[in-house]
Amino acid sequence: MGINPDLAYKDYSLLDSCKNQAAFTYYKNDPNTVYPGNPGAHGTFKLKFNKIAFAALTDNGKLPINTKFPERSMVVKEVVSGNDLNFYAFMYKYKGSWLWGEVKPNGEVLYSVEKDPSLCINCHQQTGNRDLVDTFIFY
C-alpha cells in the first residue's frame, strides 16, 4: 500500500516544517525582533520564511509588488507572549494557492489547513499586491 502524497500538506506535517529552524530565515535576517502584530488577528510575533520563499524577497526583505511567491513557499509567524511560543500561524503555497493554518507546538490544531480559507483571505487581501502577506505593508 502506498503513502498518500497529500499527507505532506496536512496540519501535522506542516507543523513539523515550522519547527525545523534550519529550513528558515527570519524576516530581515533578524531572529530577535518581535513585531507587535497591530493591526492583526494573531498578536505579537516573529516572522520567518523557508528557503524558497526567502529567495523571492528583494534586498530590502520584501516581496516585490505584483509578484507571487513560488510553489512550496512557506511563511511562518511564531506567535509569542514574552519568551513563550503560543502557536505557529503559517501559509504554505501548494498548487498555486495558500494553505492557511494555526497549530500549537504540542500539535493542537487551532485552524486546520482543511478549513475554508476565506476568513484568512478576507484579512490578508489588504496586502498591497504582495501575494496576501500582510507584514510587508506594516513593517
Buried (B, 14 or more C-beta within 10 A) or exposed (E): EEEEEEEEBBBEEBBEBBBEEEBBBBBEEEBEEBBEBEEBEBBBBBBBBBEBBBEBBEEEBBBBEEBBBEEEBBBBBBBBEEEEBBBBBBBBBBEEEBBBBBBBBEEEBBBEBEEEBEEBEEBBEEBEEBBBBBBBEBE
